[in-house]
Amino acid sequence: MTERTFSSNELSQSTPTSSDSGPAPGVPNDQANAATDSRAADVASRMLEHDAAAIAQRPSPSSTRYESLDFWRGAACLMLVVFHGSFYADSSFELQDRSTWSAGSLAIRIIRLLWIGVPIFFVISGYCIAASVDSLRRKPRPIGNFFTRRFRRIYPPLWIACLLAIAFWWTMGYFPVIAEHCQQSPDMARMPWTAWIGNFLAAESWLPALTGRTDAEYLLRNTWTLCYEEQFYLIAGLALAVWPRGFFTLCGAVTLGTLAARHAGRADLLHVGGWFFDGHWLLFACGVLAFHAVNHSKTSGKALAIAQLTCGLVYGAIDRFAVNTRAERHLNDYIVTACGFAIALILFRRWDARFASIALLRPVTACGKISYSLYLTHFPVVVCASCYLGWLGITDDAWVAFAVIPATTLVSLPGAWLFHHSVEKRFMNPPAEHGLRIVGNHRGGETTALTALTAPAVPRDRSLFEPPARPQVPVGSRT
């Protein structure tokens, strides 16, 4: 659409020039100012009406916001909180032995499958980071903005959580029951200095391979997932720096390289343990592919993405029976779950807003909004409480499933809420504001051209005056 431009004659007839700086002979000052303001306001009004009409006719890009991601993030986090509360249960269920079948044993059996929260988390991270990169690559200084936002969002809360964990585990050392029986407590007295660095940098999954240590040692054992998250952020940022317009193509290339590296590691041709190319990149790639399919693909592109994810699901299911180690089988379970969840994100996008508006889901959605705080704070509280109750003899599956786990989950929520509002919230990245602010100020009952363009008030209906919105990053993310 060709926008109209105002000629210099129109402007000169309606706006004051240097020769108009004083009143015309025989015309009082008030009348001259009123006439000048009236002409200027008329020009401003015509310009605003024309711009509003032109902007209103421009097609608005579809929003990248996935409303229900906060719910799924909260659900995934609560899955892991519940899973961590089951460590000291008897786990007596055996499929072949009907004498072990009971409500409690079946409940624990199901709870032990809630590790699916991990691949769901990784898929959501892949979707959100793809949305962030897709938005930032259209702005100035995308690389600096990306890494600054990631650093600010992740590391300060992690450092404070590590300090709190040190104080917590040091205090628990004075309780012999926890010190002797809690299998998840770290041995801080024997942790090498490189392990301390690895924990504070979220690098402990891969740092032992560079420092000659055999095993990773975590202050918070669940933070192994954050080590993979940080590697994903690094690769995503580098892809943004190398080829912003080809970000999704580069992610596809990294995915193929990861598959090759994973199988090379099995043949002892490459050490991949703890690195993203051990196969964990594939989980994030599912989220990136889901974002591209939902926001940049037509029907055929969505069908192709679903076909690719289906191939990944089949690969994980078949490869599960081709590996010998428990870790490799479990990673294949992650791949199957991630591909299935990514397919669901694509298929159910049209019902996203309706699903997110269901009132019964709001408590879980609220947990999703504080999920990073819940992730950082729940683990020592849940495992220590479960350990102590187990030491008291409360290990029966029914008691653990229907009493211990609900209690430890509820106990972990206030601490997460407090951490979110006192720590994490201070480092959350504010959403960017877009749009032209069209305003008005009055002098003597009339709006002048100058105040119409520069005054600080915003009209009630901004949609007519704002340019098309840029893609937004889904809210609530560690992003």
C-alpha positions as CSV (number, residue, x, y, z in Angstrom):
1,M,0.0,0.0,0.0
2,T,1.4,3.5,-0.9
3,E,1.2,5.9,1.9
4,R,0.2,9.5,1.3
5,T,2.8,12.2,1.9
6,F,2.0,15.8,2.7
7,S,3.4,18.4,0.4
8,S,5.5,21.2,1.6
9,N,2.8,23.6,0.4
10,E,0.2,21.9,2.7
11,L,2.5,22.1,5.6
12,S,3.6,25.7,5.0
13,Q,-0.1,26.7,4.8
14,S,-0.9,25.1,8.1
15,T,2.2,25.4,10.2
16,P,4.0,28.6,11.4
17,T,7.2,29.6,9.6
18,S,9.9,32.0,10.8
19,S,7.8,34.9,9.3
20,D,4.8,33.8,11.4
21,S,6.7,34.1,14.7
22,G,4.8,37.3,15.6
23,P,1.1,38.1,15.3
24,A,-0.3,39.6,12.1
25,P,-0.8,43.4,12.2
26,G,-4.0,44.3,13.9
27,V,-4.6,40.7,15.3
28,P,-4.4,40.2,19.0
29,N,-1.8,37.7,20.4
30,D,-4.5,35.3,21.7
31,Q,-6.3,35.2,18.4
32,A,-3.1,34.6,16.5
33,N,-2.0,31.7,18.8
34,A,-5.4,30.2,18.5
35,A,-5.4,30.3,14.7
36,T,-1.9,28.8,14.6
37,D,-2.9,26.0,17.0
38,S,-6.0,25.3,15.0
39,R,-4.1,25.0,11.7
40,A,-1.4,22.8,13.3
41,A,-4.0,20.6,15.0
42,D,-5.8,20.1,11.7
43,V,-2.6,18.9,10.0
44,A,-1.8,16.6,12.9
45,S,-5.3,15.2,12.9
46,R,-5.2,14.5,9.1
47,M,-1.8,12.8,9.5
48,L,-2.9,10.6,12.4
49,E,-6.2,9.6,10.7
50,H,-4.2,8.6,7.6
51,D,-1.5,6.7,9.5
52,A,-4.2,4.9,11.6
53,A,-6.0,3.8,8.4
54,A,-2.8,2.6,6.8
55,I,-1.7,0.7,9.9
56,A,-5.1,-0.9,10.4
57,Q,-4.9,-2.4,6.9
58,R,-1.5,-4.0,7.4
59,P,-1.7,-7.7,8.2
60,S,-0.7,-8.5,11.7
61,P,1.7,-11.5,12.1
62,S,0.4,-14.3,14.2
63,S,1.5,-14.2,17.9
64,T,4.2,-16.7,18.9
65,R,2.8,-16.7,22.5
66,Y,1.7,-20.2,23.5
67,E,-0.8,-19.5,26.3
68,S,-0.7,-22.9,27.9
69,L,3.1,-23.2,28.2
70,D,2.9,-21.9,31.8
71,F,0.5,-24.7,32.6
72,W,2.8,-27.4,31.0
73,R,5.8,-25.9,32.7
74,G,4.1,-26.0,36.0
75,A,2.9,-29.6,35.4
76,A,6.4,-30.7,34.5
77,C,7.9,-29.1,37.5
78,L,5.3,-30.6,39.9
79,M,5.9,-34.0,38.2
80,L,9.5,-33.8,39.3
81,V,8.7,-32.6,42.8
82,V,6.4,-35.6,43.2
83,F,9.0,-37.9,41.6
84,H,11.7,-36.8,44.0
85,G,9.4,-37.4,47.0
86,S,9.1,-41.1,46.1
87,F,12.8,-42.0,46.6
88,Y,12.3,-43.7,49.9
89,A,9.2,-45.7,49.1
90,D,9.2,-49.5,49.0
91,S,8.3,-49.7,45.3
92,S,6.8,-53.2,45.7
93,F,4.8,-53.4,42.5
94,E,5.7,-56.2,40.2
95,L,3.7,-56.8,37.0
96,Q,4.1,-60.5,37.1
97,D,3.3,-60.9,40.8
98,R,-0.3,-60.1,41.5
99,S,0.3,-60.3,45.2
100,T,2.1,-57.0,45.0
101,W,-0.8,-55.2,43.3
102,S,-2.4,-52.6,45.4
103,A,-3.5,-49.0,45.1
104,G,-0.4,-47.8,46.9
105,S,2.1,-49.9,44.9
106,L,0.4,-48.9,41.6
107,A,0.5,-45.2,42.6
108,I,4.2,-45.4,43.3
109,R,4.7,-47.3,40.0
110,I,3.0,-44.4,38.2
111,I,4.9,-41.7,40.2
112,R,8.2,-43.3,39.2
113,L,7.3,-42.5,35.6
114,L,7.0,-38.8,36.3
115,W,10.6,-38.3,35.1
116,I,8.7,-37.4,31.9
117,G,8.8,-33.9,33.3
118,V,12.4,-33.5,32.2
119,P,11.9,-34.0,28.4
120,I,8.8,-31.9,28.6
121,F,10.8,-29.1,30.2
122,F,13.5,-29.4,27.5
123,V,10.9,-29.2,24.7
124,I,9.4,-26.1,26.3
125,S,12.8,-24.5,26.6
126,G,13.5,-25.3,22.9
127,Y,10.2,-23.6,22.0
128,C,10.8,-20.5,24.1
129,I,14.4,-20.0,23.1
130,A,13.4,-20.4,19.4
131,A,10.8,-17.7,20.0
132,S,13.3,-15.4,21.7
133,V,15.9,-15.8,18.9
134,D,13.2,-15.3,16.2
135,S,12.3,-12.0,17.9
136,L,15.8,-10.8,18.6
137,R,17.2,-11.5,15.2
138,R,15.0,-8.7,13.9
139,K,16.4,-6.2,16.4
140,P,19.7,-4.3,16.7
141,R,22.5,-6.0,18.7
142,P,20.7,-9.4,18.9
143,I,23.7,-11.3,20.2
144,G,24.4,-9.0,23.1
145,N,20.7,-8.9,24.0
146,F,20.4,-12.7,23.8
147,F,23.3,-13.6,26.1
148,T,22.6,-10.7,28.5
149,R,19.1,-11.8,29.0
150,R,20.1,-15.5,29.4
151,F,22.8,-14.6,31.9
152,R,20.6,-12.3,33.9
153,R,17.7,-14.8,34.0
154,I,19.7,-17.9,35.0
155,Y,22.8,-17.2,36.9
156,P,22.1,-14.8,39.8
157,P,19.1,-16.9,41.1
158,L,21.3,-20.1,40.6
159,W,24.2,-18.5,42.7
160,I,21.8,-17.5,45.5
161,A,20.2,-21.0,45.4
162,C,23.6,-22.6,45.7
163,L,24.5,-20.5,48.7
164,L,21.2,-21.4,50.3
165,A,21.9,-25.1,49.5
166,I,25.3,-24.9,51.1
167,A,23.8,-23.4,54.3
168,F,21.0,-26.0,54.2
169,W,23.3,-29.0,53.8
170,W,25.7,-27.7,56.4
171,T,22.8,-27.4,58.9
172,M,21.6,-30.9,58.0
173,G,25.0,-32.2,58.8
174,Y,24.2,-31.7,62.5
175,F,21.3,-34.2,62.2
176,P,22.8,-37.7,62.1
177,V,19.7,-39.2,60.5
178,I,20.1,-37.0,57.4
179,A,23.9,-37.1,57.3
180,E,24.0,-40.9,57.4
181,H,20.9,-41.9,55.5
182,C,20.1,-39.2,52.9
183,Q,21.6,-40.6,49.7
184,Q,21.1,-37.3,47.9
185,S,23.1,-35.1,50.2
186,P,26.4,-33.9,48.8
187,D,29.7,-34.6,50.6
188,M,30.8,-31.0,50.6
189,A,33.9,-31.7,52.7
190,R,35.4,-33.8,49.9
191,M,34.2,-31.8,46.9
192,P,37.2,-30.6,44.8
193,W,37.4,-26.9,43.9
194,T,36.5,-27.7,40.3
195,A,33.2,-29.2,41.4
196,W,32.4,-26.0,43.2
197,I,33.1,-24.1,40.0
198,G,31.0,-26.5,38.0
199,N,28.0,-26.1,40.3
200,F,28.1,-22.3,40.2
201,L,28.6,-22.2,36.4
202,A,26.0,-24.9,35.6
203,A,28.9,-26.8,34.0
204,E,29.2,-29.8,36.3
205,S,27.8,-32.3,33.7
206,W,30.8,-31.9,31.4
207,L,33.5,-30.3,33.5
208,P,34.8,-33.6,35.1
209,A,35.8,-34.8,31.6
210,L,38.1,-31.8,31.3
211,T,39.5,-31.9,34.8
212,G,40.2,-35.6,35.2
213,R,37.4,-36.4,37.6
214,T,35.4,-39.6,37.1
215,D,32.0,-38.4,38.4
216,A,30.0,-35.2,38.6
217,E,29.3,-33.9,42.1
218,Y,26.2,-31.6,42.5
219,L,25.1,-29.4,45.4
220,L,21.6,-29.9,44.0
221,R,21.4,-33.1,42.1
222,N,18.5,-32.0,39.9
223,T,20.6,-29.2,38.4
224,W,22.2,-31.6,36.0
225,T,19.4,-30.6,33.6
226,L,20.5,-26.9,33.9
227,C,23.9,-27.9,32.6
228,Y,22.3,-29.1,29.4
229,E,20.1,-26.0,29.3
230,E,23.1,-23.7,29.4
231,Q,24.8,-25.6,26.5
232,F,21.6,-25.3,24.5
233,Y,21.6,-21.5,25.1
234,L,25.2,-21.3,24.0
235,I,24.6,-23.1,20.7
236,A,21.4,-21.1,20.1
237,G,23.3,-17.9,20.6
238,L,26.1,-18.9,18.4
239,A,23.7,-19.9,15.7
240,L,22.1,-16.4,16.0
241,A,25.5,-14.9,15.7
242,V,26.7,-17.0,12.7
243,W,23.5,-16.9,10.6
244,P,20.5,-15.1,12.0
245,R,18.3,-15.8,9.0
246,G,19.3,-19.4,8.9
247,F,18.9,-20.1,12.6
248,F,16.5,-23.0,12.1
249,T,18.7,-24.5,9.3
250,L,21.7,-24.4,11.7
251,C,19.6,-26.1,14.4
252,G,18.7,-28.9,12.0
253,A,22.4,-29.3,11.1
254,V,23.3,-29.5,14.8
255,T,20.6,-32.1,15.3
256,L,22.1,-34.3,12.5
257,G,25.6,-33.8,14.0
258,T,24.3,-34.8,17.4
259,L,22.9,-38.1,16.1
260,A,26.3,-38.8,14.5
261,A,28.2,-37.9,17.6
262,R,25.9,-40.0,19.8
263,H,26.5,-43.2,17.8
264,A,30.2,-42.3,17.5
265,G,30.4,-42.2,21.3
266,R,29.0,-45.7,21.5
267,A,31.8,-46.9,19.3
268,D,34.3,-45.2,21.7
269,L,35.3,-42.8,18.9
270,L,34.2,-39.8,20.8
271,H,33.6,-38.9,24.5
272,V,30.1,-37.5,24.7
273,G,29.1,-37.9,28.3
274,G,27.7,-34.7,29.8
275,W,27.8,-32.8,26.6
276,F,24.8,-31.8,24.6
277,F,25.8,-34.0,21.7
278,D,25.3,-37.1,23.8
279,G,21.7,-37.0,22.6
280,H,20.1,-34.4,24.9
281,W,20.2,-31.8,22.2
282,L,17.5,-33.8,20.4
283,L,15.0,-32.9,23.2
284,F,15.5,-29.2,22.7
285,A,15.4,-29.6,18.9
286,C,11.9,-31.0,19.2
287,G,10.8,-27.7,20.8
288,V,12.6,-25.7,18.1
289,L,10.9,-27.7,15.4
290,A,7.5,-27.3,17.1
291,F,8.0,-23.5,17.2
292,H,8.9,-23.4,13.5
293,A,5.9,-25.5,12.6
294,V,3.4,-23.5,14.6
295,N,4.6,-20.0,13.6
296,H,6.4,-20.3,10.3
297,S,4.8,-23.2,8.5
298,K,1.6,-23.8,6.5
299,T,-0.3,-27.0,6.6
300,S,2.2,-28.9,4.5
301,G,5.0,-27.6,6.7
302,K,3.2,-28.7,9.8
303,A,2.6,-32.2,8.3
304,L,6.3,-32.4,7.5
305,A,7.3,-31.4,11.0
306,I,5.0,-34.0,12.5
307,A,6.5,-36.6,10.2
308,Q,10.0,-35.7,11.3
309,L,9.0,-35.9,15.0
310,T,7.2,-39.2,14.3
311,C,10.5,-40.5,12.8
312,G,12.3,-39.3,16.0
313,L,9.8,-41.1,18.2
314,V,10.2,-44.4,16.2
315,Y,14.0,-44.0,16.4
316,G,13.9,-43.6,20.2
317,A,11.6,-46.6,20.6
318,I,13.7,-48.9,18.4
319,D,17.1,-47.7,19.7
320,R,15.9,-48.4,23.2
321,F,16.2,-52.1,22.5
322,A,19.6,-51.7,20.8
323,V,21.5,-50.3,23.7
324,N,22.9,-52.0,26.8
325,T,23.2,-49.3,29.4
326,R,20.4,-48.0,31.5
327,A,21.4,-44.4,30.8
328,E,21.1,-44.8,27.1
329,R,17.8,-46.6,27.4
330,H,16.5,-43.8,29.6
331,L,17.7,-41.2,27.1
332,N,15.7,-43.0,24.4
333,D,12.7,-42.8,26.7
334,Y,13.3,-39.0,26.9
335,I,13.4,-38.8,23.1
336,V,10.2,-40.7,22.7
337,T,8.5,-38.4,25.3
338,A,9.9,-35.2,23.7
339,C,8.8,-36.1,20.2
340,G,5.3,-37.0,21.4
341,F,4.9,-33.8,23.4
342,A,6.2,-31.7,20.5
343,I,3.7,-33.3,18.2
344,A,0.9,-32.5,20.7
345,L,2.1,-28.8,20.8
346,I,1.7,-28.6,17.0
347,L,-1.7,-30.4,16.8
348,F,-3.4,-28.6,19.7
349,R,-2.2,-25.1,19.0
350,R,-5.7,-24.0,17.7
351,W,-7.2,-24.8,21.1
352,D,-4.4,-23.3,23.1
353,A,-6.1,-20.2,24.4
354,R,-9.3,-22.1,25.3
355,F,-7.3,-24.7,27.2
356,A,-5.3,-22.1,29.0
357,S,-8.4,-20.3,30.2
358,I,-9.8,-23.3,32.1
359,A,-10.2,-22.2,35.7
360,L,-9.3,-25.6,37.2
361,L,-5.8,-25.3,35.6
362,R,-4.9,-22.0,37.3
363,P,-3.1,-23.5,40.4
364,V,-0.8,-25.5,38.1
365,T,-0.3,-22.5,35.8
366,A,0.6,-20.4,38.9
367,C,3.3,-23.0,39.7
368,G,4.5,-22.7,36.1
369,K,5.1,-18.9,36.7
370,I,7.4,-19.7,39.6
371,S,8.8,-22.9,38.1
372,Y,12.5,-21.8,38.1
373,S,12.3,-21.0,41.8
374,L,10.5,-24.3,42.5
375,Y,13.1,-26.1,40.5
376,L,16.0,-24.5,42.5
377,T,14.5,-24.8,46.0
378,H,12.4,-27.9,46.3
379,F,15.0,-30.7,46.0
380,P,16.8,-30.6,49.4
381,V,13.5,-30.0,51.3
382,V,11.7,-32.8,49.6
383,V,14.5,-35.5,49.8
384,C,15.4,-34.6,53.4
385,A,11.8,-34.8,54.6
386,S,11.2,-38.0,52.7
387,C,14.4,-39.5,54.1
388,Y,13.5,-38.6,57.7
389,L,10.0,-40.1,57.4
390,G,11.5,-43.2,55.8
391,W,13.9,-43.5,58.7
392,L,10.8,-43.4,61.0
393,G,9.5,-46.4,59.1
394,I,7.1,-44.6,56.8
395,T,8.1,-46.4,53.6
396,D,4.9,-48.3,52.7
397,D,3.9,-47.4,49.2
398,A,0.4,-46.3,50.2
399,W,1.6,-44.0,53.0
400,V,4.3,-42.5,50.7
401,A,2.0,-42.0,47.8
402,F,-1.0,-40.6,49.7
403,A,0.6,-38.9,52.6
404,V,4.4,-38.3,52.3
405,I,4.4,-37.0,48.8
406,P,1.5,-34.6,49.1
407,A,3.0,-33.3,52.4
408,T,6.5,-32.7,51.0
409,T,5.1,-31.2,47.8
410,L,3.0,-28.7,49.8
411,V,5.9,-27.9,52.1
412,S,8.1,-27.0,49.1
413,L,5.7,-24.5,47.6
414,P,5.9,-21.6,50.1
415,G,9.7,-21.6,49.9
416,A,9.6,-21.5,46.1
417,W,7.1,-18.6,46.2
418,L,9.2,-16.7,48.7
419,F,12.4,-17.3,46.6
420,H,10.5,-16.2,43.4
421,H,9.3,-12.9,44.9
422,S,12.5,-12.1,46.9
423,V,15.2,-13.3,44.5
424,E,14.1,-14.5,41.0
425,K,11.7,-11.7,40.3
426,R,14.5,-9.1,40.6
427,F,16.3,-10.7,37.6
428,M,13.4,-11.5,35.3
429,N,13.8,-9.7,32.0
430,P,11.0,-7.1,31.4
431,P,9.0,-7.5,28.3
432,A,9.8,-5.1,25.5
433,E,7.3,-2.5,24.7
434,H,6.4,-1.7,21.1
435,G,4.3,0.8,19.4
436,L,3.8,4.5,18.7
437,R,2.4,6.5,21.6
438,I,-0.3,8.9,20.3
439,V,-1.3,11.3,23.0
440,G,-3.0,14.5,23.8
441,N,-2.7,17.5,26.0
442,H,-5.0,20.4,26.2
443,R,-4.5,24.1,26.4
444,G,-7.5,26.3,26.5
445,G,-9.7,23.3,25.4
446,E,-7.8,22.7,22.2
447,T,-5.1,20.1,21.3
448,T,-2.0,21.4,19.6
449,A,0.0,19.6,17.0
450,L,3.1,19.5,19.2
451,T,1.3,18.0,22.2
452,A,-0.7,15.6,20.0
453,L,2.6,14.1,18.8
454,T,4.7,14.2,22.0
455,A,2.6,14.3,25.2
456,P,2.8,11.3,27.5
457,A,-0.9,10.2,27.7
458,V,-2.0,7.1,25.7
459,P,-5.4,6.8,24.1
460,R,-7.8,4.1,25.2
461,D,-7.6,2.2,21.9
462,R,-4.0,1.8,21.0
463,S,-4.6,-0.8,18.3
464,L,-5.3,1.9,15.6
465,F,-2.0,3.7,16.1
466,E,0.5,0.9,16.8
467,P,2.6,-0.8,14.1
468,P,2.2,-4.5,13.8
469,A,3.4,-6.3,16.9
470,R,6.7,-8.1,16.6
471,P,6.8,-11.8,17.7
472,Q,6.6,-12.1,21.4
473,V,8.5,-14.5,23.6
474,P,6.2,-16.7,25.7
475,V,5.8,-15.4,29.2
476,G,7.2,-17.3,32.2
477,S,10.0,-18.8,30.7
478,R,13.4,-18.8,32.1
479,T,13.8,-16.6,29.2
